[in-house]
């Protein structure tokens, strides 16, 4: 299966009657207490019976509806044929919505998993891929974790999830803008400390991210003609056009964006932003005391990038509006007025 899940994905596998669901009833609340939203997927070879035979949703599904959903004040359920809602597609959606994805079942699936031993306690996981740890019914087994030690299992899950987040590639996007009539000259070409401004800012971001692209429709300095450049996404204008193009180019990556008119940004400051990558992070966006987010010196996760791609439109080009719509609150601890000084006047 070609997996495309932007959140950490961890399986809990084993034979029947090994206590998987019982453990999950303890593990999921423990993850929630860490402030994480959890997606639970049942990986089963049997057909699902979402509700009792004869109910409206069951009758509609059996009549041939491709998707059947039911929603109440507190719950939502979806049922669909695999060609419309495949396992791979379900994993993709779960990763965009939640901070961590826990899959029950899928012994042979190609993702990291915890293995539940049977009551005998004998290890029987050798023929299954990517088992990262085993869980035993015994409390005195040095080769496995006790299924009653939820804290230890929680730490295993978080350690694996964190490693998956940190293993994602990081790309950089230097937003060079357009013609900048207000400045009298394209910002990227303005002289700063004896060289083009774009060249100076490129050096800052390229010192912390090796895979960097120029974004925007503005002209490039001659010294940067060989740098990789992504065209703006069609139908969009402004910074969002370059950002959407970047998200589409590498949808598996965390993207660090930096505007060309922020010359005071330093590598150390960018490293501070990059240090926010962890389980549950969606974006690292500086927030000033007045509530303004600086979206053009910020880090975006793959899951947030995909949602921005879907929401961006000619009618919705404001990054402030997009971030608010997606629930990105910003981080006041990242705000640094000196580093984020916007160069509005040529010097």
Helices and strands as residue ranges (DSSP letters): E 8-14, H 20-33, E 38-43, H 56-62, E 67-71, E 76-80, H 87-97, E 100-105, E 113-116, E 131-136, E 145-146, H 150-167, E 170-175, G 181-183, G 187-189, E 191-192, E 195-196, H 197-206, E 211-215, G 222-224, E 229-230, H 239-249, E 254-259, H 267-274, E 283-287, E 293-300, H 302-311, H 319-325, G 332-334
